[in-house]
Amino acid sequence: MNMITGRQPLQRPRLYWFFADSFQLLIRSLLHIRQDLDQLMTVTLQPIIFLLLFRYTFGGSIETGNIGYPSFLVTGLLVMDMAFTATTTGIGIATDLQQGIIDRFRSLPMVKSAVLVGHITADLLRSLLTIIITVAVGLMVGFHPHAGFIQWLAVIGLLLLTTLALSTASAITGIVGKSIEFVQQIGFLWILPLMFLSGILAPTTGMPQWLRWFADNQPISQVVIAVRALLLDQPAGDHIWLSLIWLIGITVIAFPLASWLFRRKTIQ
């Protein structure tokens, strides 16, 4: 009973508290952007720098067939930006664990998995902002999409699913990492090969055959090809379905594993 009002505390189902706690931790993660220069640069400046850098250094030297390089580049960088944004989840969770914030949460009557959900959902909202910035700057430097409303919705959904899948994987590194610096380094070590061994910045035709096979079939490449097909009116083949299978599969495996590792870590 509340000693001030004399009323019994309001009883609500556990699912309600899961969403309520997740929402509060989502707001907390978003507010950190104002105080964390690294997060602010990742969301705003990094997409612009990558786009301008690659557009004006590689733009005249890479053959992309019937697709202009600005359009080829922007559709690839949209996926790259999602991957880099996803690393924020691992860093955020590692920071909470290392600085003792999780110990404070353990003393509260809250759903513990809401910590993971709050960080991951914040990454999804950061990704939306990154998409807007990348497309806006891309249109200024020669990006010419040929997509209708439905295609844009499909692309945004696919990009957010990419962030979701990679954020859940990033959460695992944040939980098992021994330090924030270690999590940052490991995050880039597994993200960078997937980014550069793909068709994001240039066609894979110039790669050795064995390397090209990996580059053409890994999950990031499937997403890139699907995004290009939807935005640039190119043949999609099976790439949209393959992208969904990859991304949903990663999420279905990574999120339960991250939740289990998080519970195990926080009861020690």
PANUDO-92549 format. One record per atom (N, C-alpha, C): residue in one letter; z, x, y. Coordinates in steps of 0.001 Angstrom, whole numbers, padded with zeros to 6 digits, always signed. Atoms other than C-alpha are relative to their C-alpha. Layout:
% residues N
AZXY/...
//
This chain:
% residues 268
M+000000+000843-001201/M+000000+000000+000000/M+000000+000869+001239/N+000037-000704-001277/N-000806+001187+003521/N+001309-000239+000729/M-001317+000121-000611/M+002558+001894+005206/M-000068-000527+001431/I+000137+000453-001385/I+001171+000991+008648/I-000379-001472+000051/T+000495+001379-000052/T-000729-002235+007985/T+000645-000898-001032/G-000584+000809+001054/G+001110-003330+004867/G-001031-000558-000961/R+001062+000509+000860/R-002227-003937+003129/R-000263+000953-001161/Q+000426-000811+001135/Q-003399-002748-000240/Q-001303+000710+000338/P+001280-000669-000249/P-006185-000112-000104/P-001150-000754-000643/L+001163+000748+000460/L-009631-001611-000539/L-000554+000614-001283/Q+000522-000470+001272/Q-010805-001341-004138/Q-001516-000188-000034/R+001461+000061+000087/R-014479-000523-004528/R-000444+000720-001264/P+000488-000674+001215/P-016593+000531-007535/P-000289+001472+000255/R+000212-001448-000106/R-017074+004239-008228/R-001375+000316+000595/L+001340-000248-000524/L-020783+003971-007428/L-000008-000085+001520/Y-000091+000108-001465/Y-019925+002850-003900/Y+000518+001302+000589/W-000593-001232-000540/W-017721+005904-003351/W-000922+001199-000195/F+000975-001078+000192/F-020411+008155-004817/F-000972+000048+001173/F+000943+000033-001111/F-022890+007023-002157/F+000699+000253+001333/A-000725-000198-001252/A-020273+006933+000603/A+000366+001472+000197/D-000363-001424-000096/D-019033+010467-000152/D-001233+000869+000193/S+001236-000769-000139/S-022583+011771-000529/S-000534-000096+001425/F+000487+000183-001371/F-023513+010302+002854/F+000810+000843+000988/Q-000835-000795-000895/Q-020562+011955+004568/Q-000311+001491-000117/L+000321-001414+000188/L-021431+015326+003051/L-001429+000304+000449/L+001339-000162-000571/L-025072+014802+004024/L+000105+000227+001498/I-000182-000159-001440/I-024013+014373+007651/I+000590+001371+000311/R-000613-001333-000200/R-021852+017485+007351/R-001041+001107-000109/S+001027-001031+000184/S-024792+019548+006044/S-000980+000021+001161/L+000946+000064-001119/L-027093+018325+008820/L+000615+000553+001281/L-000661-000509-001205/L-024532+019131+011513/L+000076+001524+000000/H-000052-001464+000087/H-024411+022714+010229/H-001251+000654+000572/I+001239-000582-000528/I-028010+023203+011391/I+000190+000466+001428/R-000215-000362-001398/R-026827+023276+015005/R+000781+001299+000142/Q-000867-001167-000091/Q-024361+026051+014243/Q-000527+001203-000771/D+000533-001062+000868/D-026391+028085+011732/D-001413+000350+000449/L+001301-000414-000518/L-029261+030005+013328/L-001017+000179-001108/D+000927-000195+001114/D-030779+030862+009937/D-000617-001328-000438/Q+000526+001305+000389/Q-031095+027198+008986/Q-000943-000547+001058/L+000834+000515-001091/L-032502+026303+012394/L-001367+000669+000007/M+001269-000719+000030/M-035166+029005+012129/M-000828-000398-001214/T+000724+000399+001206/T-036052+028005+008560/T-000699-001333+000191/V+000544+001342-000167/V-036639+024403+009597/V-001069-000053+001087/T+000880+000150-001164/T-038407+024949+012930/T-000949+001172+000212/L+000838-001138-000386/L-039657+028448+013697/L-000778+000600-001173/Q+000669-000659+001128/Q-040487+029779+010228/Q-001332-000646-000357/P+001313+000585+000299/P-043235+027205+009475/P-001066+000341+001037/I+000955-000321-001070/I-044858+027904+012845/I-000448+001453-000104/I+000332-001431+000091/I-044686+031692+012421/I-000935+000261-001180/F+000860-000188+001172/F-046151+031591+008900/F-001407-000524+000264/L+001303+000617-000220/L-048942+029266+009970/L-000850+000826+000951/L+000766-000770-000977/L-049995+031262+013024/L-000337+001386-000531/L+000227-001344+000529/L-049610+034596+011252/L-001152+000017-000989/F+001044+000003+001022/F-051754+033742+008232/F-001322-000558+000534/R+001232+000581-000561/R-054212+031653+010243/R-000826+001040+000720/Y+000759-000922-000836/Y-055153+034472+012586/Y-000103+001411-000566/T+000211-001296+000663/T-054829+037446+010218/T-000962-000129-001182/F+000849+000187+001174/F-056537+036035+007096/F-001149-000967+000238/G+000941+001096-000214/G-058589+033259+008663/G-001462+000369-000072/G+001404-000378-000005/G-061815+035216+008992/G-000425+000841-001176/S+000326-000933+001087/S-061656+037262+005812/S+000108-000610-001392/I-000179+000626+001306/I-060972+034774+002992/I-001005-001123-000158/E+001008+001013+000293/E-063719+032679+001444/E+000653-001163-000754/T-000628+001171+000606/T-062533+029158+000654/T-001010-001108-000300/G+001023+000971+000372/G-065820+027443-000192/G-000284-000993+001106/N+000333+001032-000982/N-066492+024155+001532/N+001206-000500+000784/I-001203+000357-000748/I-062928+023926+002872/I+000251+001072+001053/G-000329-000969-001043/G-062210+025584+006217/G+001362+000618-000265/Y-001258-000676+000320/Y-059449+028158+005990/Y+001221-000658+000637/P-001193+000671-000546/P-057107+026330+008425/P+000470-001163-000861/S-000385+001124+000859/S-057182+023236+006210/S+000522+000494-001348/F-000449-000610+001252/F-056867+025359+003057/F+001417+000535+000169/L-001293-000632-000238/L-053910+027200+004593/L+001106-001022+000216/V-001050+000967-000327/V-051989+024225+005981/V+000440-000759-001246/T-000369+000724+001212/T-052132+022322+002692/T+000810+000873-000961/G-000804-000903+000820/G-050770+025396+000919/G+001368+000261+000602/L-001274-000298-000656/L-048088+026157+003496/L+000955-001187-000037/L-000885+001154+000135/L-046773+022601+003267/L+000868+000132-001252/V-000750-000188+001240/V-045759+023399-000305/V+000932+001205+000116/M-000847-001178-000180/M-044463+026866+000593/M+001228-000326+000843/D-001128+000368-000848/D-042288+025394+003328/D+001046-000787-000780/M-000946+000759+000815/M-040747+022981+000820/M+000831+000941-000867/A-000702-000940+000872/A-039853+025886-001451/A+001048+000783+000773/F-000956-000769-000784/F-038205+027928+001287/F+001142-000881+000502/T-001061+000918-000418/T-036304+024885+002554/T+000974-000252-001133/A-000849+000295+001158/A-034989+024283-000957/A+001056+001065-000244/T-000990-001061+000221/T-033183+027647-000983/T+001277-000246+000792/T-001176+000290-000814/T-030789+026238+001625/T+001105-000625-000826/T-001010+000628+000852/T-029035+024215-001072/T+000875+001046-000675/G-000767-001040+000678/G-028029+027293-003042/G+000902+000760+000951/I-000793-000741-000986/I-026854+029137+000068/I+001159-000850+000503/G-001059+000882-000485/G-024903+026113+001305/G+001123-000170-001009/I-001022+000161+001034/I-023120+025601-002011/I+000785+001295-000182/A-000690-001291+000123/A-022345+029320-002301/A+000969+000207+001159/T-000868-000134-001168/T-020930+029283+001224/T+001258-000847-000155/D-001155+000873+000202/D-018680+026319+000410/D+000957+000576-001035/L-000847-000562+001049/L-017430+028010-002755/L+000710+001263+000468/Q-000574-001283-000407/Q-016867+031423-001194/Q+001022-000139+001125/Q-000896+000156-001153/Q-015130+030146+001939/Q+001146-000966-000260/G-001131+000834+000360/G-012749+027842+000106/G-000114-001457+000387/I+000162+001395-000392/I-014205+024565+001359/I+000144-000925-001206/I-000075+000826+001202/I-014496+023254-002193/I+001450-000233-000414/D-001416+000180+000319/D-010771+023848-002705/D+000604-001123+000824/R-000490+001106-000830/R-010114+021485+000192/R-000523-001331-000526/F+000572+001232+000528/F-012474+018908-001278/F+000732-000449-001272/R-000677+000338+001251/R-010612+019091-004603/R+001286-000773+000243/S-001245+000702-000315/S-007485+017800-002877/S-000242-001415+000514/L+000339+001316-000532/L-009340+014703-001635/L-000440-000933-001126/P+000467+000971+001005/P-010009+011489-003601/P-001485-000302+000169/M+001429+000149-000203/M-013751+012010-003571/M-000746+000318-001289/V+000849-000289+001152/V-016577+012121-006107/V-000521+001433+000141/K+000303-001427-000154/K-017073+015836-006742/K-001504+000281+000020/S+001442-000244+000017/S-020815+015608-007516/S-000661-000346+001328/A+000539+000329-001316/A-021282+014240-003980/A-000295+001257+000812/V+000273-001259-000699/V-021164+017860-002778/V-001434+000444-000257/L+001374-000366+000350/L-024386+018636-004656/L-000999-000958+000639/V+000930+001002-000516/V-026037+015384-003626/V-000129+000118+001518/G+000051-000149-001453/G-025120+015909+000032/G-000874+001156+000426/H+000824-001167-000332/H-026668+019387+000139/H-001479-000260-000305/I+001389+000226+000400/I-029813+018329-001722/I-000667-001028+000911/T+000574+001017-000883/T-030343+015209+000400/T-000254+000559+001392/A+000227-000646-001298/A-029949+017276+003558/A-001272+000835-000020/D+001248-000763+000127/D-032723+019537+002280/D-001222-000914+000065/L+001121+000937-000055/L-034956+016495+001838/L-000297-000401+001447/L+000209+000362-001405/L-034435+015513+005491/L-000529+001186+000801/R+000553-001193-000654/R-035024+019089+006625/R-001478+000141-000338/S+001395-000102+000425/S-038240+019022+004623/S-000899-000951+000786/L+000782+000946-000794/L-039442+015923+006471/L-000309+000572+001376/L+000218-000609-001314/L-038969+017707+009792/L-000991+001149-000098/T+000913-001119+000197/T-040758+020789+008449/T-001439-000478-000199/I+001343+000562+000200/I-043709+018651+007305/I-000609-000402+001333/I+000493+000439-001310/I-044033+017133+010783/I-000421+001190+000855/I+000301-001180-000818/I-043926+020535+012482/I-001256+000702-000516/T+001147-000707+000585/T-046421+022136+010072/T-001302-000747+000258/V+001215+000791-000220/V-048935+019296+010349/V-000380+000001+001477/A+000286+000044-001436/A-048610+019111+014141/A-000622+001308+000480/V+000549-001299-000412/V-049186+022842+014640/V-001330+000249-000708/G+001252-000172+000726/G-051880+022836+011953/G-001158-000710+000673/L+001060+000730-000693/L-053861+020193+013823/L-000471+000753+001242/M+000357-000761-001201/M-053803+022467+016872/M-000862+001220-000319/V+000724-001237+000337/V-055306+025420+014971/V-001134-000236-000989/G+001200+000238+000788/G-058068+023681+013036/G+000161-000765-001286/F-000215+000798+001208/F-056515+021578+010272/F-000684-001357+000160/H+000741+001261-000067/H-058813+018608+009531/H+000208-000786-001295/P-000230+000795+001212/P-057315+016217+006954/P-000971-001170-000103/H+000861+001163+000263/H-059443+013500+005364/H+000767-000940-000929/A-000872+000818+000834/A-056731+011190+004113/A+000399-001261+000751/G-000485+001241-000553/G-055710+007607+004655/G+001506-000113-000127/F-001443+000226-000007/F-052240+006107+004896/F+000594+000183-001393/I-000523-000093+001366/I-051771+005838+001124/I+000030+001448-000465/Q+000041-001409+000405/Q-052832+009445+000557/Q+001115+000809+000684/W-001077-000701-000697/W-050398+010655+003224/W+001357-000331-000611/L-001258+000375+000650/L-047572+008687+001628/L+000162+000731-001332/A-000055-000698+001285/A-048449+010215-001748/A+000328+001478+000200/V-000261-001419-000277/V-048459+013718-000259/V+001451+000218+000397/I-001389-000148-000437/I-045115+013249+001472/I+000945-000180-001187/G-000827+000196+001184/G-043625+011883-001735/G-000038+001199-000931/L+000146-001164+000874/L-044983+014814-003732/L+000720+001214+000581/L-000680-001129-000643/L-043673+017334-001197/L+001520-000147-000073/L-001448+000214+000081/L-040209+015763-001139/L+000488+000170-001435/L-000367-000216+001397/L-040170+015747-004928/L+000037+001496-000318/T-000030-001455+000162/T-040991+019465-004770/T+001310+000566+000521/T-001282-000439-000546/T-037980+020025-002517/T+001144-000398-000919/L-001067+000469+000885/L-035801+017930-004831/L+000109+000879-001241/A-000017-000806+001222/A-036813+019892-007930/A+000509+001414+000265/L-000389-001380-000284/L-036440+023312-006334/L+001410+000093+000573/S-001373+000009-000514/S-033199+022348-004554/S+001008-000073-001141/T-000910+000071+001138/T-031584+021402-007856/T+000057+001336-000743/A+000011-001338+000608/A-032694+024743-009300/A+000758+000985+000876/S-000708-000871-000930/S-031399+026496-006174/S+001507-000220-000067/A-001429+000299+000107/A-028052+024738-006600/A+000646+000809-001110/I-000540-000780+001114/I-027598+026538-009913/I+000305+001424+000431/T-000244-001377-000474/T-027961+029953-008259/T+001187+000029+000954/G-001137+000043-000918/G-025478+028883-005572/G+001330-000102-000715/I-001243+000175+000749/I-022898+027951-008191/I+000375+001264-000771/V-000300-001159+000858/V-023201+030997-010459/V+000047+001304+000780/G+000021-001228-000784/G-023728+033556-007676/G+001394+000452+000402/K-001308-000553-000328/K-020812+035868-006955/K+000213+000176+001501/S-000121-000145-001448/S-021548+036157-003239/S-001160-000712+000670/I+001058+000669-000756/I-023610+034512-000519/I-001234+000887+000065/E+001127-000932-000079/E-025770+037637-000184/E-000777+000032-001308/F+000655+000005+001310/F-026479+037632-003933/F-000857-001252-000163/V+000743+001260+000114/V-027553+033978-003810/V-001257+000039+000864/Q+001170-000116-000860/Q-029888+034697-000878/Q-001072+000869-000645/Q+000966-000915+000605/Q-031522+037608-002696/Q-000638-000604-001248/I+000525+000603+001222/I-031863+035794-006019/I-000925-001163+000332/G+000844+001124-000397/G-033271+032740-004249/G-001409+000433+000341/F+001328-000483-000367/F-036120+034738-002787/F-000691+000698-001170/L+000608-000698+001131/L-036656+036730-005998/L-000731-000955-000938/W+000704+000920+000896/W-037582+033614-007982/W-000971-000902+000754/I+000928+000808-000786/I-039283+031764-005128/I-001269+000770+000349/L+001157-000758-000489/L-041577+034539-003861/L-001102+000172-001042/P+001103-000101+000965/P-043487+035177-007133/P-000748-001314-000174/L+000671+001289+000134/L-044191+031457-007449/L-000882-000305+001201/M+000775+000267-001213/M-045427+031350-003855/M-001274+000845+000052/F+001135-000899-000182/F-047698+034386-003864/F-000895+000091-001233/L+000840+000078+001196/L-048906+034074-007472/L-000453-001446-000164/S+000502+001374-000021/S-050564+030771-006607/S-001197-000028+000938/G+001128+000136-000916/G-053414+029421-004515/G+000413-000440+001382/I-000478+000444-001308/I-051315+028867-001390/I-000770+000652+001127/L+000601-000731-001113/L-052813+031576+000830/L-001459+000346-000226/A+001380-000381+000318/A-056067+032378-000963/A-000346-000523-001384/P+000396+000423+001351/P-058085+031223-003980/P+000422+001024-001044/T-000453-000894+001070/T-056970+032684-007305/T-001149+000716-000701/T+001164-000560+000701/T-060506+033736-008253/T-000031+001518+000011/G+000017-001460-000064/G-059903+037351-007216/G+001064+000674-000842/M-001071-000570+000819/M-056920+037834-009543/M-000530+000417-001366/P+000340-000309+001396/P-057136+039524-012970/P+000143-001254-000860/Q+000063+001222+000802/Q-057819+036975-015702/Q+001369-000443-000503/W-001303+000368+000544/W-054349+037116-017259/W+000929-000514+001092/L-000846+000432-001108/L-052656+036766-013873/L-000491-001319+000576/R+000554+001246-000511/R-055022+034035-012783/R+000410-001176-000875/W-000415+001086+000889/W-054109+031986-015859/W+001385-000496+000390/F-001345+000394-000425/F-050456+032037-014792/F-000047-000684+001358/A+000056+000542-001355/A-051300+031397-011126/A-000568-001413+000031/D+000631+001321+000001/D-053464+028393-011964/D+000840-001065-000691/N-000707+000980+000815/N-050988+026749-014326/N+001485-000143+000309/Q-001413+000133-000342/Q-047562+027313-012821/Q+000206-001216+000912/P-000226+001282-000697/P-045902+024279-011136/P-000391-000024+001466/I+000327-000008-001430/I-046373+025353-007504/I-001501-000150+000205/S+001456+000116-000125/S-050122+025757-007989/S-000461-001421-000272/Q+000370+001380+000293/Q-050341+022295-009529/Q+000260-000900+001207/V-000327+000804-001187/V-048628+020814-006474/V-000977+000301+001133/V+000925-000389-001072/V-050844+022779-004057/V-001365-000651-000201/I+001314+000589+000287/I-054039+021609-005763/I+000040-001512+000210/A-000127+001454-000177/A-052779+018013-005801/A+000050-000371+001476/V-000094+000274-001442/V-051893+018124-002083/V-001359+000187+000666/R+001333-000220-000575/R-055297+019596-001210/R-000954-001128-000380/A+000885+001071+000446/A-057050+016956-003276/A+000252-001274+000795/L-000343+001231-000701/L-055181+014139-001521/L-000343+000065+001488/L+000199-000107-001446/L-055504+015464+002029/L-001417+000373+000399/L+001322-000519-000369/L-058959+017045+001919/L-001127-000657-000785/D+001017+000766+000728/D-060795+014522-000256/D-000706+000876-001028/Q+000505-000857+001057/Q-061202+016953-003155/Q+000312-000634-001362/P-000308+000535+001339/P-061312+016174-006916/P+001416+000381-000422/A-001390-000259+000373/A-057738+015828-008160/A+000154+000352-001468/G-000129-000258+001431/G-058378+015959-011903/G+001344-000502-000518/D-001320+000346+000541/D-055073+015937-013782/D+001143+000625+000794/H-001011-000792-000692/H-053231+017966-011172/H+001136-000842+000574/I-001080+000840-000521/I-051293+015061-009644/I+000996-000315-001107/W-000885+000317+001114/W-049932+014031-013029/W+000734+001233-000508/L-000649-001239+000430/L-049237+017622-014038/L+001096+000404+000978/S-001017-000297-001008/S-047366+018126-010753/S+001238-000865-000228/L-001125+000907+000218/L-045212+015072-011416/L+000778+000373-001251/I-000678-000389+001239/I-044472+016194-014966/I+000855+001243+000224/W-000743-001222-000295/W-043440+019655-013785/W+001243-000290+000840/L-001092+000203-000965/L-041295+018462-010868/L+001091-000896-000558/I-001000+000882+000593/I-039586+015604-012686/I+000728+000722-001132/G-000620-000749+001085/G-038985+017851-015679/G+001032+000994+000508/I-000946-000964-000581/I-037350+020544-013534/I+001249-000717+000499/T-001139+000742-000544/T-035143+017953-011809/T+000894-000540-001108/V-000761+000602+001098/V-034103+016247-015041/V+000827+001050-000741/I-000733-001081+000671/I-033054+019588-016531/I+001011+000645+000944/A-000823-000790-000906/A-031637+021305-013444/A+001191-000759+000568/F-001111+000703-000644/F-029508+018553-011898/F+001198-000191-000924/P-001167+000084+000890/P-027333+017803-014957/P+000643+001361-000252/L-000552-001335+000203/L-026966+021546-015534/L+000806+000443+001210/A-000723-000363-001221/A-025976+022115-011896/A+001305-000779+000114/S-001213+000824-000065/S-023479+019227-012059/S+001051+000511-000978/W-000934-000523+000986/W-021922+020610-015237/W+000593+001338+000440/L-000486-001293-000474/L-021686+024131-013818/L+000946-000157+001185/F-000849+000225-001175/F-020199+022789-010588/F+001374-000517-000422/R-001285+000504+000476/R-017501+020810-012402/R+000799+001107-000680/R-000681-001099+000708/R-016732+023818-014586/R+000550+001044+000985/K-000410-000987-000992/K-016543+026088-011551/K+001198-000494+000800/T-001029+000516-000913/T-014289+023806-009524/T+001293-000405-000700/I-001264+000297+000682/I-011685+023160-012230/I+000732+001272-000395/Q-000639-001265+000353/Q-010914+026840-012660/Q+001179+000285+000937/
//
